[in-house]
Amino acid sequence: MGLFDFIKDAGAKVLDAVANPAKAPEQIKEHIEKEIGVKDVDVQWVDGTVKITGDAATQADKERLILAAGNIKGVEKIEDNVTVKEPGSESRMYTVKSGDTLGKIAKQFYGNANEYEKIFEANKPQLKHPDKIYPGQVLRIP
Protein backbone atom coordinates (compact mmCIF):
# COMPACT_ATOMS: atom_id res chain seq x y z
CA MET A 1 0.00 0.00 0.00
CA GLY A 2 1.37 3.38 -0.84
CA LEU A 3 1.23 6.61 -2.76
CA PHE A 4 3.02 6.98 -6.09
CA ASP A 5 3.71 10.27 -7.90
CA PHE A 6 3.52 10.69 -11.67
CA ILE A 7 3.96 13.60 -14.05
CA LYS A 8 0.45 14.85 -14.75
CA ASP A 9 1.14 16.12 -18.27
CA ALA A 10 2.88 12.95 -19.52
CA GLY A 11 1.32 9.70 -20.60
CA ALA A 12 -1.31 8.01 -22.67
CA LYS A 13 -4.25 10.12 -23.74
CA VAL A 14 -7.01 8.01 -22.20
CA LEU A 15 -9.02 10.41 -20.08
CA ASP A 16 -11.77 12.83 -20.83
CA ALA A 17 -11.63 13.91 -17.18
CA VAL A 18 -11.69 17.64 -17.88
CA ALA A 19 -14.84 17.47 -19.96
CA ASN A 20 -16.44 14.64 -18.00
CA PRO A 21 -14.76 13.77 -14.66
CA ALA A 22 -17.51 11.27 -13.79
CA LYS A 23 -16.26 8.98 -16.58
CA ALA A 24 -12.59 9.04 -15.47
CA PRO A 25 -12.76 5.95 -13.18
CA GLU A 26 -14.44 3.90 -15.92
CA GLN A 27 -11.91 5.06 -18.53
CA ILE A 28 -8.95 4.27 -16.26
CA LYS A 29 -10.34 0.83 -15.39
CA GLU A 30 -10.91 0.03 -19.08
CA HIS A 31 -7.32 1.09 -19.83
CA ILE A 32 -5.97 -1.15 -17.01
CA GLU A 33 -8.02 -4.11 -18.25
CA LYS A 34 -6.87 -3.57 -21.84
CA GLU A 35 -3.18 -3.04 -21.01
CA ILE A 36 -2.69 -5.46 -18.12
CA GLY A 37 -5.71 -7.76 -18.12
CA VAL A 38 -6.36 -7.26 -14.38
CA LYS A 39 -10.10 -7.03 -13.77
CA ASP A 40 -10.50 -7.37 -9.99
CA VAL A 41 -9.92 -3.71 -9.17
CA ASP A 42 -12.01 -0.73 -8.17
CA VAL A 43 -10.92 2.68 -9.45
CA GLN A 44 -11.81 6.05 -7.96
CA TRP A 45 -10.78 9.46 -9.33
CA VAL A 46 -10.44 12.77 -7.49
CA ASP A 47 -8.71 15.69 -9.25
CA GLY A 48 -5.70 13.82 -10.64
CA THR A 49 -5.44 11.23 -7.88
CA VAL A 50 -6.47 7.66 -8.66
CA LYS A 51 -7.31 5.29 -5.82
CA ILE A 52 -7.02 1.63 -6.82
CA THR A 53 -8.39 -1.13 -4.62
CA GLY A 54 -8.48 -4.83 -5.38
CA ASP A 55 -6.38 -7.93 -5.92
CA ALA A 56 -3.44 -8.79 -8.14
CA ALA A 57 -2.00 -12.28 -8.64
CA THR A 58 1.67 -11.21 -8.26
CA GLN A 59 3.77 -8.23 -7.19
CA ALA A 60 4.71 -7.72 -10.85
CA ASP A 61 1.01 -7.56 -11.82
CA LYS A 62 0.39 -5.01 -9.08
CA GLU A 63 3.27 -2.85 -10.28
CA ARG A 64 2.11 -3.08 -13.91
CA LEU A 65 -1.39 -2.11 -12.82
CA ILE A 66 -0.09 0.96 -10.95
CA LEU A 67 2.04 2.00 -13.93
CA ALA A 68 -0.81 1.47 -16.41
CA ALA A 69 -2.97 3.85 -14.38
CA GLY A 70 -0.18 6.28 -13.50
CA ASN A 71 1.18 6.67 -17.02
CA ILE A 72 -2.05 8.30 -18.18
CA LYS A 73 -2.05 11.99 -19.03
CA GLY A 74 -3.92 13.80 -16.24
CA VAL A 75 -2.96 11.36 -13.48
CA GLU A 76 -0.73 12.89 -10.84
CA LYS A 77 -0.89 10.36 -7.99
CA ILE A 78 -1.84 6.73 -7.47
CA GLU A 79 -3.12 5.65 -4.07
CA ASP A 80 -2.38 1.94 -4.02
CA ASN A 81 -4.70 -0.30 -1.99
CA VAL A 82 -4.05 -3.45 -4.04
CA THR A 83 -3.33 -6.72 -2.28
CA VAL A 84 -1.08 -9.38 -3.79
CA LYS A 85 -1.95 -13.09 -3.73
CA GLU A 86 1.68 -14.17 -4.36
CA PRO A 87 3.95 -11.62 -2.64
CA GLY A 88 7.35 -10.95 -4.19
CA SER A 89 10.10 -8.35 -4.04
CA GLU A 90 9.21 -4.86 -5.19
CA SER A 91 10.80 -3.40 -8.29
CA ARG A 92 12.42 0.01 -8.33
CA MET A 93 10.56 2.71 -10.24
CA TYR A 94 12.33 5.09 -12.61
CA THR A 95 11.00 8.24 -14.27
CA VAL A 96 12.34 8.60 -17.82
CA LYS A 97 14.29 11.80 -18.49
CA SER A 98 14.94 13.54 -21.79
CA GLY A 99 17.71 11.71 -23.65
CA ASP A 100 17.16 8.40 -21.86
CA THR A 101 17.15 5.08 -23.69
CA LEU A 102 16.49 1.66 -22.20
CA GLY A 103 20.18 0.92 -22.76
CA LYS A 104 21.24 4.01 -20.81
CA ILE A 105 18.83 3.12 -17.98
CA ALA A 106 20.11 -0.49 -17.96
CA LYS A 107 23.70 0.77 -17.74
CA GLN A 108 22.73 2.94 -14.74
CA PHE A 109 20.98 0.13 -12.83
CA TYR A 110 22.78 -3.02 -13.99
CA GLY A 111 26.14 -1.70 -15.19
CA ASN A 112 25.52 -3.07 -18.69
CA ALA A 113 23.53 -1.35 -21.45
CA ASN A 114 22.86 -4.73 -23.08
CA GLU A 115 20.59 -5.62 -20.14
CA TYR A 116 17.91 -3.23 -21.53
CA GLU A 117 15.80 -6.26 -22.51
CA LYS A 118 15.09 -6.95 -18.79
CA ILE A 119 13.53 -3.50 -18.45
CA PHE A 120 11.64 -3.84 -21.72
CA GLU A 121 10.16 -7.23 -20.72
CA ALA A 122 9.27 -5.98 -17.23
CA ASN A 123 7.27 -3.12 -18.70
CA LYS A 124 5.25 -5.03 -21.30
CA PRO A 125 2.58 -4.47 -22.47
CA GLN A 126 3.01 -0.79 -21.55
CA LEU A 127 6.06 -0.72 -23.80
CA LYS A 128 5.42 -1.91 -27.33
CA HIS A 129 8.97 -1.29 -28.62
CA PRO A 130 12.26 -0.73 -26.75
CA ASP A 131 12.88 2.57 -28.58
CA LYS A 132 9.47 4.04 -27.70
CA ILE A 133 9.87 5.63 -24.26
CA TYR A 134 9.16 9.26 -23.39
CA PRO A 135 10.18 11.76 -20.69
CA GLY A 136 7.92 11.55 -17.66
CA GLN A 137 7.04 7.89 -18.20
CA VAL A 138 7.56 5.73 -15.13
CA LEU A 139 9.13 2.29 -15.66
CA ARG A 140 9.62 -0.80 -13.49
CA ILE A 141 13.25 -1.75 -12.94
CA PRO A 142 13.28 -5.38 -11.73
FENKA-V67509 format. One record per backbone hydrogen bond with DSSP energy under -0.5 kcal/mol. CO is the residue of the C=O (numbers start at 0). NH is the residue of the N-H. E is the energy in kcal/mol with one decimal. If there is no record, write none. Layout:
co->CO nh->NH e->E
co->CO nh->NH e->E
//
This chain:
co->1 nh->79 e->-3.3
co->3 nh->77 e->-2.4
co->5 nh->7 e->-0.7
co->6 nh->9 e->-1.7
co->7 nh->73 e->-3.6
co->11 nh->13 e->-1.4
co->11 nh->72 e->-2.6
co->15 nh->19 e->-3.1
co->19 nh->22 e->-1.6
co->20 nh->23 e->-1.0
co->22 nh->26 e->-2.5
co->23 nh->27 e->-2.6
co->24 nh->28 e->-2.5
co->25 nh->29 e->-2.4
co->26 nh->30 e->-1.9
co->27 nh->31 e->-2.5
co->28 nh->32 e->-2.6
co->29 nh->33 e->-2.4
co->30 nh->34 e->-2.9
co->31 nh->35 e->-3.0
co->31 nh->36 e->-1.3
co->31 nh->37 e->-0.6
co->38 nh->40 e->-1.4
co->39 nh->54 e->-1.9
co->41 nh->52 e->-2.4
co->43 nh->50 e->-2.4
co->45 nh->48 e->-1.9
co->47 nh->75 e->-3.4
co->47 nh->76 e->-1.9
co->48 nh->45 e->-2.5
co->49 nh->51 e->-0.6
co->49 nh->78 e->-3.5
co->50 nh->43 e->-2.3
co->51 nh->80 e->-2.7
co->52 nh->41 e->-3.7
co->53 nh->82 e->-2.8
co->55 nh->84 e->-2.5
co->56 nh->85 e->-1.8
co->57 nh->61 e->-2.0
co->58 nh->62 e->-2.5
co->59 nh->63 e->-2.4
co->60 nh->64 e->-2.4
co->61 nh->65 e->-2.4
co->62 nh->66 e->-2.4
co->63 nh->67 e->-2.7
co->64 nh->68 e->-2.0
co->65 nh->69 e->-2.7
co->66 nh->70 e->-2.5
co->68 nh->71 e->-0.6
co->69 nh->71 e->-0.7
co->70 nh->11 e->-2.4
co->71 nh->74 e->-2.3
co->73 nh->75 e->-0.5
co->75 nh->5 e->-2.9
co->76 nh->49 e->-2.7
co->77 nh->3 e->-2.6
co->77 nh->79 e->-0.8
co->78 nh->51 e->-2.6
co->78 nh->80 e->-0.6
co->79 nh->1 e->-1.3
co->80 nh->53 e->-1.3
co->82 nh->55 e->-2.4
co->84 nh->86 e->-0.6
co->85 nh->58 e->-0.9
co->91 nh->140 e->-3.1
co->93 nh->95 e->-0.6
co->93 nh->138 e->-3.1
co->95 nh->135 e->-2.9
co->96 nh->99 e->-2.2
co->100 nh->104 e->-2.3
co->101 nh->105 e->-2.7
co->102 nh->106 e->-2.4
co->103 nh->107 e->-1.9
co->104 nh->108 e->-2.2
co->105 nh->109 e->-3.4
co->105 nh->110 e->-0.8
co->105 nh->111 e->-0.8
co->106 nh->110 e->-1.2
co->111 nh->114 e->-1.8
co->112 nh->115 e->-1.4
co->113 nh->116 e->-0.6
co->114 nh->117 e->-1.6
co->114 nh->118 e->-0.7
co->115 nh->119 e->-2.4
co->116 nh->120 e->-2.9
co->117 nh->121 e->-2.0
co->118 nh->122 e->-1.0
co->119 nh->122 e->-0.8
co->120 nh->123 e->-1.2
co->122 nh->125 e->-0.5
co->122 nh->126 e->-2.0
co->125 nh->127 e->-0.5
co->128 nh->131 e->-1.9
co->129 nh->101 e->-0.5
co->130 nh->132 e->-0.8
co->133 nh->136 e->-2.0
co->135 nh->6 e->-0.6
co->136 nh->95 e->-3.3
co->138 nh->93 e->-2.3
co->139 nh->141 e->-0.6
co->140 nh->91 e->-2.2
//
